[in-house]
Amino acid sequence: MTKKQRAQTAIELLKQRYPDGVCSLTYQKPHELMIATRLAAQCTDARVNLVTPELFSRYPTVEALANARVEDVEEIIKSCGLYKTKAKDIVALSKMLLEQYGGVVPDTIEELTKLPGIGRKTANLVVGDVYHKPAVVCDTHCIRITNRLGLSDTKDPAKVERQLREILPPEESNDFCHRLVLFGRDICQARSPKCEECPLHSCCGQWGEQSKGKK
């Protein structure tokens, strides 16, 4: 089985298990998704979803966030961890959005990654979910699972992204990454993967190696 065939099999099997391949962060506006994803660094999506309603209620626009006091933002997002750095980035990126992009979130990875605190993972998520362009969101779930499946062979996010872009159908890549998050929480966990219950045996390189070892 080639990597492209393995990827296509994984895509179809995950579609069956998780028909709705959607982001687990809640948001209503493009900048809210970007900020929620920044908050999710080393923090759970569930925790972020508890924090963002107050943040976006108090600061409902990019302009409001750009004019916010960093200390006030810190208080709201404190439970997300790394809150001082995140609050500083939120205010700074909002100012840059307002001053250089007219308050509109850019639609390319190149422009998005110019914003303070925004890396390729967040940029890909915004490009894929907001602008519906092909995107590969290389979070910890994506990297771990694609390594196990044999679709990637490195822990470096940028390299994994490049490897996956070569084998994933562009129209499937974004939803595939969302489904990997659900699959990673449900079955293919970091420490104790539930390999015996996994629906991806037919395309999993790691399972294949384990099976050979048992013979």
C-alpha positions as CSV (number, residue, x, y, z in Angstrom):
1,M,0.0,0.0,0.0
2,T,1.4,3.4,-1.0
3,K,1.3,6.4,1.3
4,K,-1.4,7.9,-0.8
5,Q,-3.5,4.8,-0.7
6,R,-2.9,4.5,3.1
7,A,-4.0,8.1,3.5
8,Q,-7.1,7.7,1.4
9,T,-8.1,4.6,3.4
10,A,-7.6,6.5,6.7
11,I,-9.7,9.4,5.3
12,E,-12.6,7.1,4.4
13,L,-12.5,5.1,7.7
14,L,-12.4,8.3,9.8
15,K,-15.3,9.8,7.8
16,Q,-17.4,6.7,8.8
17,R,-16.5,7.1,12.5
18,Y,-16.7,10.9,12.7
19,P,-19.0,12.2,9.9
20,D,-18.7,15.8,11.2
21,G,-15.1,16.8,10.9
22,V,-15.3,20.1,12.6
23,C,-13.1,22.2,14.9
24,S,-13.9,21.8,18.6
25,L,-13.2,25.5,19.4
26,T,-16.3,27.7,19.5
27,Y,-16.2,31.0,17.6
28,Q,-18.4,33.3,15.5
29,K,-15.9,35.6,13.8
30,P,-12.6,34.9,12.0
31,H,-10.5,36.7,14.5
32,E,-12.1,34.8,17.3
33,L,-11.0,31.5,15.9
34,M,-7.4,32.8,15.6
35,I,-7.4,34.0,19.2
36,A,-9.1,30.8,20.5
37,T,-6.4,28.8,18.8
38,R,-3.7,30.9,20.3
39,L,-5.2,30.3,23.7
40,A,-5.3,26.6,23.1
41,A,-1.5,26.3,23.1
42,Q,-0.7,23.9,26.0
43,C,-4.3,24.1,27.0
44,T,-7.4,22.1,26.3
45,D,-10.0,23.2,23.8
46,A,-12.6,22.6,26.5
47,R,-10.9,25.1,28.8
48,V,-10.6,27.7,26.0
49,N,-14.3,27.3,25.3
50,L,-15.1,28.2,28.9
51,V,-12.9,31.4,28.7
52,T,-13.6,32.9,25.3
53,P,-17.3,33.8,25.9
54,E,-16.3,36.3,28.5
55,L,-13.3,37.6,26.4
56,F,-15.4,38.1,23.3
57,S,-18.3,39.5,25.1
58,R,-16.2,42.2,26.8
59,Y,-14.2,42.8,23.6
60,P,-16.5,42.1,20.7
61,T,-14.4,43.6,17.9
62,V,-10.8,43.6,16.7
63,E,-10.8,47.3,17.6
64,A,-11.9,46.6,21.1
65,L,-9.2,44.0,21.6
66,A,-6.6,46.3,20.1
67,N,-7.4,49.0,22.7
68,A,-7.7,46.5,25.6
69,R,-5.3,46.7,28.6
70,V,-3.1,43.6,28.5
71,E,-3.6,43.2,32.3
72,D,-7.3,43.1,31.8
73,V,-7.0,40.4,29.2
74,E,-4.7,38.5,31.4
75,E,-7.3,38.3,34.2
76,I,-9.9,36.8,31.8
77,I,-7.6,34.2,30.2
78,K,-5.6,33.3,33.3
79,S,-6.8,29.7,33.5
80,C,-5.5,28.9,30.0
81,G,-1.9,29.0,31.1
82,L,0.9,31.1,29.7
83,Y,-1.6,33.9,30.1
84,K,0.9,36.8,30.2
85,T,2.4,35.9,26.8
86,K,-1.0,35.0,25.3
87,A,-2.6,38.3,26.5
88,K,0.3,40.3,25.1
89,D,0.0,38.5,21.8
90,I,-3.8,38.9,21.6
91,V,-3.6,42.7,22.0
92,A,-0.6,43.0,19.7
93,L,-2.1,40.9,16.9
94,S,-5.3,42.8,17.2
95,K,-3.5,46.1,16.8
96,M,-1.6,44.8,13.8
97,L,-4.9,43.5,12.2
98,L,-6.4,46.9,12.7
99,E,-3.4,49.0,11.5
100,Q,-2.1,46.8,8.6
101,Y,-5.1,44.8,7.5
102,G,-8.1,47.1,8.2
103,G,-9.4,44.7,10.8
104,V,-9.7,41.8,8.4
105,V,-8.1,38.5,9.1
106,P,-5.7,37.6,6.2
107,D,-6.5,34.6,4.1
108,T,-3.0,33.3,3.5
109,I,-0.5,31.4,5.8
110,E,2.2,33.8,4.8
111,E,0.3,36.9,6.0
112,L,-1.2,35.2,9.1
113,T,2.2,34.1,10.4
114,K,3.4,37.7,10.4
115,L,1.0,38.3,13.3
116,P,2.3,38.1,16.8
117,G,2.0,34.7,18.3
118,I,0.6,33.1,15.2
119,G,2.4,30.0,13.9
120,R,1.6,27.7,11.0
121,K,-0.7,25.5,13.0
122,T,-3.1,28.4,13.8
123,A,-2.6,29.9,10.3
124,N,-3.6,26.6,8.6
125,L,-6.7,26.3,10.8
126,V,-7.9,29.8,9.9
127,V,-7.1,29.3,6.2
128,G,-9.0,26.0,6.2
129,D,-12.0,26.7,8.5
130,V,-12.6,30.4,7.6
131,Y,-11.5,30.6,4.0
132,H,-12.1,27.0,3.0
133,K,-8.7,26.6,1.4
134,P,-6.7,23.4,1.5
135,A,-4.9,23.3,4.9
136,V,-3.0,20.9,7.1
137,V,-3.2,21.6,10.8
138,C,-0.2,19.8,12.4
139,D,-1.1,19.7,16.1
140,T,0.1,17.0,18.5
141,H,-2.7,14.6,17.5
142,C,-1.9,15.0,13.8
143,I,1.8,14.4,14.2
144,R,1.5,11.5,16.6
145,I,-1.2,9.6,14.6
146,T,0.3,10.2,11.1
147,N,3.6,8.9,12.4
148,R,1.9,5.8,13.7
149,L,0.0,5.3,10.5
150,G,3.2,5.7,8.5
151,L,2.1,8.8,6.7
152,S,4.9,10.9,8.2
153,D,8.2,10.1,9.7
154,T,9.2,13.1,11.8
155,K,8.0,15.1,14.9
156,D,8.8,18.4,13.2
157,P,5.4,20.1,12.5
158,A,6.6,21.9,9.3
159,K,8.1,18.7,7.9
160,V,5.0,16.8,8.7
161,E,2.9,19.4,7.0
162,R,5.0,19.2,3.9
163,Q,4.8,15.4,3.9
164,L,1.0,15.3,4.3
165,R,0.4,18.0,1.6
166,E,2.1,15.6,-0.8
167,I,-0.3,12.7,-0.1
168,L,-3.6,14.1,1.1
169,P,-6.2,15.2,-1.4
170,P,-6.4,19.0,-0.9
171,E,-10.2,19.0,-0.6
172,E,-10.0,16.4,2.3
173,S,-7.0,17.7,4.2
174,N,-8.7,20.1,6.6
175,D,-11.5,17.8,7.7
176,F,-9.0,14.9,8.0
177,C,-7.0,16.9,10.5
178,H,-10.1,17.7,12.5
179,R,-11.0,14.0,12.6
180,L,-7.5,13.1,13.7
181,V,-8.1,15.3,16.8
182,L,-11.3,13.4,17.6
183,F,-9.6,10.1,16.9
184,G,-6.6,11.0,19.0
185,R,-8.8,11.8,22.0
186,D,-11.0,8.7,21.5
187,I,-8.8,5.9,20.4
188,C,-5.2,6.7,19.3
189,Q,-4.1,8.4,22.6
190,A,-0.6,9.4,23.3
191,R,0.2,7.1,26.2
192,S,-2.3,4.2,26.0
193,P,-3.6,3.9,22.5
194,K,-6.6,1.5,22.2
195,C,-5.1,-0.5,19.4
196,E,-7.3,-3.5,19.8
197,E,-10.4,-1.3,19.2
198,C,-8.9,0.8,16.4
199,P,-10.8,1.0,13.1
200,L,-7.6,1.8,11.2
201,H,-5.8,-1.5,11.3
202,S,-5.9,-1.9,7.6
203,C,-3.9,1.3,7.0
204,C,-1.8,1.5,10.2
205,G,1.9,0.9,9.8
206,Q,2.5,0.5,13.5
207,W,-0.3,-2.1,13.8
208,G,1.2,-3.9,10.9
209,E,4.6,-4.0,12.6
210,Q,3.0,-5.2,15.9
211,S,1.1,-7.9,14.0
212,K,4.4,-9.2,12.4
213,G,6.0,-9.3,15.8
214,K,3.3,-11.6,17.2
215,K,3.7,-14.1,14.4
